[in-house]
Amino acid sequence: MADANGSTVNVFAGKGGVGKTTCSATSAFHFASLGEKTLALSTDATPSLLHIFEASGGGKPVKVNDWLHIREIGVEETKEMWDGKFGREVYEVFSSLVDVEYKDFVEFMTSLLPGLSEEFMVDYIRELSRKGEYRNIVWDTAPLGQTLALLETPAMLGEHLKMAPRIYSRLKVGQKSRQPILDIIKRWENLSAANMDFLRKSVSFSMVTIPEALAVQQLDGVFREMEKYGLKVSRLIINNVVRTEDSEFLCIRADQQKKYIDAIYHKYPHLQIVELPMFPCEVKGLERLKEVERLLFQKMPA
């Protein structure tokens, strides 16, 4: 989905192990092959984008070619980035509530609190897209449920303090900046609102699943979670579809998958649905990505 300056942000959502990274890598490869400068970004705890592209490096964006760059952001780098932008201000609020050293606070917030790195990355990608350095940004991320809930935390915290005047009277200003606590929370709340608005208006979501009972059952929950926050999915990708009659085993698997694939088409007729076959070899390297690209984008509108 294009934003005001013409950049696009694509996010692949879904449960773990369904092929989000493969779809992310293929999409980044596709945009780059069109001559559009593209960044493939991963915040997965065990990233594999570099592995898929058979590239090496880390930290700053790794150049695959003139049009394609990859960046895998791990826990430690996320911690440093979050600390540089948000850490001190958020600590102003929480250190007024809990006696905790700053180092321990950062360790807890960035490593132990689920989804915080993804929340930070929403803001990071929003700023990156606004700068316009890349024509396309493809984000390979974890499921967004925890992130979306965290984006509402500032508003909930602000309401709590408003309803607890005796507590608030003891927390009027931050320990370091001497700024009113509610002013700090309000800025945090406004930033979270801006990030949520970015997700609603400037991000294209593709859902990835596989034709198995649990994965299909979980789709409804993921869609409900996204609809709760006003996020719309534009495409549904069914990965690992068996398309062969070479063996009895594969015939049985294909027959089992058919009922789940039919159920997906029946339940989500409003979505563009793309089927990706189960490949005999690992999707790794540019030649294999070309094969996946042909299938993933064959139904895309001109």
C-alpha positions in Angstrom: 0.0 0.0 0.0 1.4 3.4 -1.0 1.7 6.2 1.5 1.9 9.9 0.8 5.4 9.9 -0.6 4.8 6.8 -2.8 6.7 4.2 -0.7 5.0 0.9 0.1 5.1 -1.2 3.3 4.2 -4.9 3.1 3.7 -7.0 6.2 3.2 -10.8 6.2 1.2 -12.1 9.1 0.3 -15.5 10.3 1.2 -18.2 12.8 4.8 -19.5 13.2 6.1 -22.0 10.6 3.6 -21.2 7.8 6.1 -19.6 5.4 6.0 -15.9 6.2 9.7 -15.4 5.7 9.7 -17.2 2.3 6.8 -15.0 1.2 8.6 -11.9 2.5 11.8 -12.7 0.7 9.9 -13.5 -2.5 8.0 -10.2 -2.4 11.2 -8.2 -1.8 12.9 -10.1 -4.7 9.9 -9.3 -6.9 9.9 -5.5 -6.2 13.7 -5.3 -6.6 13.4 -7.2 -10.0 11.1 -4.3 -11.1 13.9 -1.9 -10.5 12.5 -0.5 -7.3 14.8 0.0 -4.3 13.6 -2.4 -1.7 14.4 -3.3 1.9 13.6 -6.7 3.3 13.5 -6.3 7.1 13.3 -9.1 9.7 12.7 -8.8 13.5 12.4 -12.5 14.0 14.3 -13.9 17.0 15.9 -16.5 14.7 16.0 -14.6 11.3 16.5 -16.5 8.0 16.2 -13.8 5.3 20.0 -13.7 4.8 20.0 -17.5 4.6 17.3 -17.5 1.9 19.2 -15.0 -0.2 22.5 -16.8 0.5 23.9 -13.5 1.7 26.2 -12.8 4.7 26.5 -9.9 7.1 24.5 -8.3 9.8 23.6 -5.0 11.5 23.4 -2.4 8.8 21.5 -3.3 5.6 23.3 -6.0 3.5 23.3 -5.3 -0.2 22.2 -8.1 -2.4 22.2 -6.0 -5.5 21.6 -2.4 -6.5 17.9 -2.7 -5.8 17.7 -5.1 -2.9 18.9 -4.7 0.7 18.3 -6.9 3.7 18.4 -6.0 7.4 18.0 -8.5 10.2 17.5 -6.7 13.5 18.1 -8.9 16.6 17.3 -8.5 20.2 20.5 -6.6 21.2 20.2 -4.1 18.3 16.5 -3.6 19.0 17.4 -2.9 22.6 19.9 -0.3 21.6 17.5 1.4 19.2 14.6 1.4 21.6 16.9 2.7 24.4 18.0 5.6 22.2 14.5 6.8 21.4 12.1 5.7 24.0 13.9 4.2 27.0 14.6 7.2 29.1 11.2 8.7 28.8 9.3 5.5 29.5 11.6 4.9 32.4 10.5 8.3 33.8 7.0 6.9 34.2 7.8 3.4 35.4 10.5 4.3 37.8 8.0 6.5 39.6 5.9 3.4 40.1 8.6 0.8 40.7 12.0 1.1 42.2 14.2 -0.4 39.4 17.6 0.4 38.0 17.6 1.7 34.4 19.7 -1.2 33.1 17.4 -3.8 34.6 14.4 -1.9 33.3 15.7 -1.8 29.7 16.5 -5.5 29.9 13.0 -6.3 31.1 11.2 -4.1 28.6 13.1 -5.2 25.5 13.8 -8.9 26.2 11.1 -10.1 28.6 8.0 -8.1 27.6 6.5 -9.9 24.6 5.9 -7.9 21.5 7.8 -4.7 22.5 10.4 -5.0 19.8 7.6 -5.3 17.2 5.9 -2.2 18.7 9.2 -0.3 18.4 9.6 -1.5 14.8 6.2 -0.2 13.8 7.5 3.3 14.7 10.9 2.7 13.1 9.3 1.5 9.8 6.9 4.5 9.9 9.8 6.9 10.1 11.8 4.9 7.5 8.9 5.0 5.0 8.4 8.7 5.6 12.1 9.3 4.6 11.5 7.6 1.3 14.9 6.0 1.1 13.3 2.8 -0.2 10.5 2.4 -2.7 9.3 -0.8 -0.9 9.8 -2.1 2.7 8.9 -5.7 3.3 8.6 -6.6 7.0 9.0 -10.3 8.1 7.6 -10.2 11.6 6.0 -12.3 14.3 2.2 -12.3 14.7 1.0 -8.8 15.6 -1.5 -9.5 18.4 0.8 -8.7 21.2 2.2 -5.7 19.4 -1.3 -4.3 18.8 -2.2 -4.7 22.5 1.0 -2.9 23.6 0.2 0.0 21.3 -2.9 0.6 23.6 -0.9 0.5 26.8 -0.2 4.3 27.1 -3.9 5.1 26.9 -4.7 2.5 29.5 -1.9 3.7 31.8 -3.0 7.3 31.5 -6.6 6.4 32.4 -5.4 4.4 35.4 -3.4 7.4 36.7 -6.4 9.7 36.2 -8.5 7.4 38.2 -6.0 7.2 41.0 -5.5 10.7 42.2 -3.8 9.8 45.5 -1.2 7.8 43.6 -0.9 10.5 40.9 -0.3 13.2 43.6 2.9 11.4 44.5 4.0 11.0 40.9 3.5 14.5 39.5 6.9 14.8 37.9 9.5 12.5 36.5 12.5 11.8 38.6 15.0 13.0 36.0 13.2 15.5 33.7 10.8 16.9 36.2 8.1 16.7 33.5 4.6 16.0 34.5 4.0 12.2 34.3 0.7 12.6 32.5 2.4 14.8 29.9 5.0 12.1 29.3 2.2 9.5 29.0 0.2 11.7 26.6 3.2 12.0 24.2 3.6 8.2 24.4 -0.1 7.8 23.8 0.0 10.1 20.8 2.9 8.3 19.3 1.2 4.9 19.7 -1.9 6.4 18.0 0.2 7.6 15.1 1.7 4.2 14.8 -1.7 2.5 14.8 -2.9 5.0 12.2 0.1 4.1 10.1 -0.7 0.4 10.3 -4.3 1.1 9.2 -3.6 3.5 6.4 -0.1 2.8 5.0 0.5 -0.9 5.4 -0.5 -3.8 3.1 -1.1 -7.0 5.0 -0.9 -10.5 3.5 -2.0 -13.5 5.6 0.0 -16.7 5.2 -1.4 -20.1 6.2 -1.0 -23.8 5.4 -3.9 -26.3 4.5 -4.0 -28.1 7.9 -6.7 -28.2 10.5 -5.0 -26.2 13.3 -3.7 -23.5 11.0 -7.1 -23.0 9.3 -8.9 -22.9 12.6 -6.5 -20.2 13.9 -7.2 -18.0 10.9 -10.4 -16.8 12.4 -8.7 -15.7 15.6 -6.0 -13.8 13.7 -8.5 -12.1 11.4 -10.7 -11.1 14.5 -7.6 -9.6 16.2 -6.7 -7.6 13.2 -10.3 -6.4 12.6 -10.5 -5.3 16.2 -7.8 -2.7 15.4 -9.2 -1.8 12.0 -6.5 -3.6 10.0 -7.4 -5.0 6.6 -5.9 -8.0 4.9 -5.6 -7.8 1.2 -4.3 -11.2 0.3 -4.4 -14.7 1.7 -1.6 -17.1 0.8 -2.0 -20.9 1.2 1.4 -22.3 1.4 2.7 -25.9 1.0 -0.1 -27.2 -1.2 0.6 -30.7 -2.5 0.2 -30.9 -6.2 1.4 -34.3 -7.3 0.1 -37.9 -7.7 3.6 -39.5 -7.7 3.0 -41.5 -4.6 0.2 -42.9 -2.4 1.5 -40.8 0.5 1.3 -37.5 -1.4 -2.1 -38.4 -2.8 -3.4 -38.9 0.7 -1.9 -35.6 1.8 -3.4 -33.8 -1.2 -6.8 -35.3 -0.4 -6.5 -34.2 3.2 -5.6 -30.7 2.2 -8.4 -30.2 -0.2 -11.1 -29.9 2.4 -9.2 -27.2 4.2 -8.4 -25.3 0.9 -12.1 -25.5 0.0 -13.0 -24.2 3.4 -10.7 -21.2 3.0 -12.2 -20.2 -0.3 -15.7 -20.6 1.1 -15.0 -18.6 4.2 -12.9 -15.8 2.7 -14.3 -15.1 -0.8 -13.6 -11.4 -0.5 -9.9 -11.9 -0.4 -7.4 -12.5 -3.2 -6.2 -16.1 -2.5 -2.9 -17.4 -3.9 -1.8 -21.1 -3.6 1.9 -21.9 -3.3 2.9 -25.6 -3.8 5.0 -27.6 -1.6 8.5 -27.5 -3.2 10.7 -30.6 -3.3 13.7 -28.5 -2.4 14.4 -25.8 0.1 13.6 -22.3 -1.2 17.0 -20.8 -1.1 18.9 -18.6 -3.6 17.8 -16.3 -6.3 16.8 -19.0 -8.8 14.5 -20.7 -6.4 13.0 -17.4 -5.5 12.2 -16.7 -9.1 10.1 -19.8 -9.2 8.2 -18.8 -6.1 7.8 -15.2 -7.5 6.2 -16.5 -10.6 3.5 -18.2 -8.6 3.0 -15.7 -5.9 2.5 -12.7 -8.2 0.8 -14.4 -11.2 -2.7 -13.2 -10.0 -1.6 -9.7 -8.9 -3.5 -7.0 -10.8 -1.6 -5.1 -13.4 
